[in-house]
Amino acid sequence: MRVKYDVDTQLLFQIGDPLDHACACTIHNRMYELANLNAVNLNVVVKKGELPAFIQSCKQLGVKGFDITMPHKSDIIPLCDEVEPFSREFNCVNHVKIRDGKLIGVGLDGLGMVMAIEDSGFPIYGSKVLMLGAGAVSGPIAAELCQRGASSVVILNRTVSKAEKITISLKKYFPTLQATAMSMTLENLCSCAPEADLVVQCTSLGMSGHQDDYEDLTFIDLLPKDACVADVIFNPERTSILARAEARGLRVLNGMGMLVNQEKAMMKFHFGVDLGPEFALEGEETLLMALVMRQLRTRRLTRKGASK
């Protein structure tokens, strides 16, 4: 049952530009409802350069916080009074809460994926991690895995310098960590696979709507029989890499668990509320519904643009 909005309703925003296809508000509001919170999350378009004025308005209005998408994930950092160390290191904040006039920022991408991996039953402590890709989520995910005791991290990326930048950052926080950056080649994939306990696929390869995919998945056949393969992609439900791993009988998980656990982490960050395991299925159903609605809205906008 929807909570009635009144003078005590806690106000939060989803900010970015553009927000035409954003579905986060739908998901957040459903989570508030499930937790019986008197709160609402609204989309607000904030253009680049408008962040300082927006923040001032939030403080004056008594806004509880806001969630951030492009192009503000790095621009918000110097405007925050406190930033979680990994979020600052990897230059990515996507949630801000306002407490006593102070802005506290955090990035929850890495935490969401690691919570999903833990939910699958995979033991992270002492594991050897193979990261595929060095994009925006790779650093935060790697850092959270190291925080939970991963013993080594190998990052493969087409541009090796991006992977090296992440390994340098990881070693700052985890001096004894074995962290290696390598080029994303079939030879390197095949040489690293036999030693990998956990593979985390962080690229857009295999994503719905993208033409690119892994040309050769031989390396999956070289993974240990008790390895886990995780993919940040949730659409399609089974990417080619997950399908190959699943066919081998390996433990697999897609990006849906990452998103659901980000919601749980968001609720803890903004409201101090712990959502139990019983919320996972509801969260996943809400996410799927919101994503379908976004796809339909995108198609409508595309058709409308084509008819002009």
Summary of the structure (lengths in Angstrom):
residues: 308
radius of gyration: 20.0
end to end distance: 41.0
largest distance: 61.5
contacts: 1000
relative contact order: 0.12
helix: 44%
strand: 19%
